[in-house]
């Protein structure tokens, strides 16, 4: 049961992020689930890896989805990427996304890691969220 709502959760997270006006202003490259081809330019959000753990109990089937959302930017310094990451961390825990399969009970921010990649020319901030879903 733990993977049953995975695709629906990804669609709902995508819809939440692209619908947010302030975030759109911070990430002109948009929100996607695969890195753009070639050498990406600008700032964008990447919906990435996910781990689904069965959390069924006596009340019914459920899962905890541990979702990775990354902000990638070629802007100098971390300010651009951190501003976008902060907006995402503000949006998701308060959100009640509607799933086509299952129901989101809660979203919690778990952790973040900021680092330089591609020989220091690109900044990447990985945000991890825990999402509790009842099926």
Secondary structure as a PSIPRED ss2 file (coil, helix, strand):
# PSIPRED VFORMAT (PSIPRED V4.0)

   1 X C   1.000  0.000  0.000
   2 X C   1.000  0.000  0.000
   3 X C   1.000  0.000  0.000
   4 X C   1.000  0.000  0.000
   5 X C   1.000  0.000  0.000
   6 X H   0.000  1.000  0.000
   7 X H   0.000  1.000  0.000
   8 X H   0.000  1.000  0.000
   9 X H   0.000  1.000  0.000
  10 X H   0.000  1.000  0.000
  11 X H   0.000  1.000  0.000
  12 X H   0.000  1.000  0.000
  13 X H   0.000  1.000  0.000
  14 X H   0.000  1.000  0.000
  15 X H   0.000  1.000  0.000
  16 X H   0.000  1.000  0.000
  17 X H   0.000  1.000  0.000
  18 X H   0.000  1.000  0.000
  19 X H   0.000  1.000  0.000
  20 X C   1.000  0.000  0.000
  21 X H   0.000  1.000  0.000
  22 X H   0.000  1.000  0.000
  23 X H   0.000  1.000  0.000
  24 X H   0.000  1.000  0.000
  25 X H   0.000  1.000  0.000
  26 X H   0.000  1.000  0.000
  27 X C   1.000  0.000  0.000
  28 X C   1.000  0.000  0.000
  29 X C   1.000  0.000  0.000
  30 X C   1.000  0.000  0.000
  31 X E   0.000  0.000  1.000
  32 X E   0.000  0.000  1.000
  33 X C   1.000  0.000  0.000
  34 X C   1.000  0.000  0.000
  35 X C   1.000  0.000  0.000
  36 X C   1.000  0.000  0.000
  37 X C   1.000  0.000  0.000
  38 X C   1.000  0.000  0.000
  39 X C   1.000  0.000  0.000
  40 X C   1.000  0.000  0.000
  41 X C   1.000  0.000  0.000
  42 X C   1.000  0.000  0.000
  43 X E   0.000  0.000  1.000
  44 X E   0.000  0.000  1.000
  45 X E   0.000  0.000  1.000
  46 X E   0.000  0.000  1.000
  47 X E   0.000  0.000  1.000
  48 X E   0.000  0.000  1.000
  49 X E   0.000  0.000  1.000
  50 X E   0.000  0.000  1.000
  51 X E   0.000  0.000  1.000
  52 X E   0.000  0.000  1.000
  53 X E   0.000  0.000  1.000
  54 X E   0.000  0.000  1.000
  55 X C   1.000  0.000  0.000
  56 X C   1.000  0.000  0.000
  57 X E   0.000  0.000  1.000
  58 X C   1.000  0.000  0.000
  59 X C   1.000  0.000  0.000
  60 X E   0.000  0.000  1.000
  61 X C   1.000  0.000  0.000
  62 X E   0.000  0.000  1.000
  63 X E   0.000  0.000  1.000
  64 X E   0.000  0.000  1.000
  65 X E   0.000  0.000  1.000
  66 X E   0.000  0.000  1.000
  67 X E   0.000  0.000  1.000
  68 X E   0.000  0.000  1.000
  69 X E   0.000  0.000  1.000
  70 X E   0.000  0.000  1.000
  71 X E   0.000  0.000  1.000
  72 X E   0.000  0.000  1.000
  73 X E   0.000  0.000  1.000
  74 X C   1.000  0.000  0.000
  75 X C   1.000  0.000  0.000
  76 X C   1.000  0.000  0.000
  77 X C   1.000  0.000  0.000
  78 X C   1.000  0.000  0.000
  79 X H   0.000  1.000  0.000
  80 X H   0.000  1.000  0.000
  81 X H   0.000  1.000  0.000
  82 X H   0.000  1.000  0.000
  83 X H   0.000  1.000  0.000
  84 X H   0.000  1.000  0.000
  85 X H   0.000  1.000  0.000
  86 X H   0.000  1.000  0.000
  87 X H   0.000  1.000  0.000
  88 X H   0.000  1.000  0.000
  89 X H   0.000  1.000  0.000
  90 X H   0.000  1.000  0.000
  91 X H   0.000  1.000  0.000
  92 X H   0.000  1.000  0.000
  93 X H   0.000  1.000  0.000
  94 X H   0.000  1.000  0.000
  95 X C   1.000  0.000  0.000
  96 X C   1.000  0.000  0.000
  97 X C   1.000  0.000  0.000
  98 X C   1.000  0.000  0.000
  99 X C   1.000  0.000  0.000
 100 X C   1.000  0.000  0.000
 101 X C   1.000  0.000  0.000
 102 X C   1.000  0.000  0.000
 103 X E   0.000  0.000  1.000
 104 X E   0.000  0.000  1.000
 105 X E   0.000  0.000  1.000
 106 X E   0.000  0.000  1.000
 107 X E   0.000  0.000  1.000
 108 X E   0.000  0.000  1.000
 109 X E   0.000  0.000  1.000
 110 X E   0.000  0.000  1.000
 111 X E   0.000  0.000  1.000
 112 X E   0.000  0.000  1.000
 113 X E   0.000  0.000  1.000
 114 X E   0.000  0.000  1.000
 115 X E   0.000  0.000  1.000
 116 X E   0.000  0.000  1.000
 117 X E   0.000  0.000  1.000
 118 X C   1.000  0.000  0.000
 119 X C   1.000  0.000  0.000
 120 X C   1.000  0.000  0.000
 121 X C   1.000  0.000  0.000
 122 X E   0.000  0.000  1.000
 123 X E   0.000  0.000  1.000
 124 X E   0.000  0.000  1.000
 125 X E   0.000  0.000  1.000
 126 X E   0.000  0.000  1.000
 127 X E   0.000  0.000  1.000
 128 X E   0.000  0.000  1.000
 129 X E   0.000  0.000  1.000
 130 X E   0.000  0.000  1.000
 131 X E   0.000  0.000  1.000
 132 X E   0.000  0.000  1.000
 133 X E   0.000  0.000  1.000
 134 X E   0.000  0.000  1.000
 135 X C   1.000  0.000  0.000
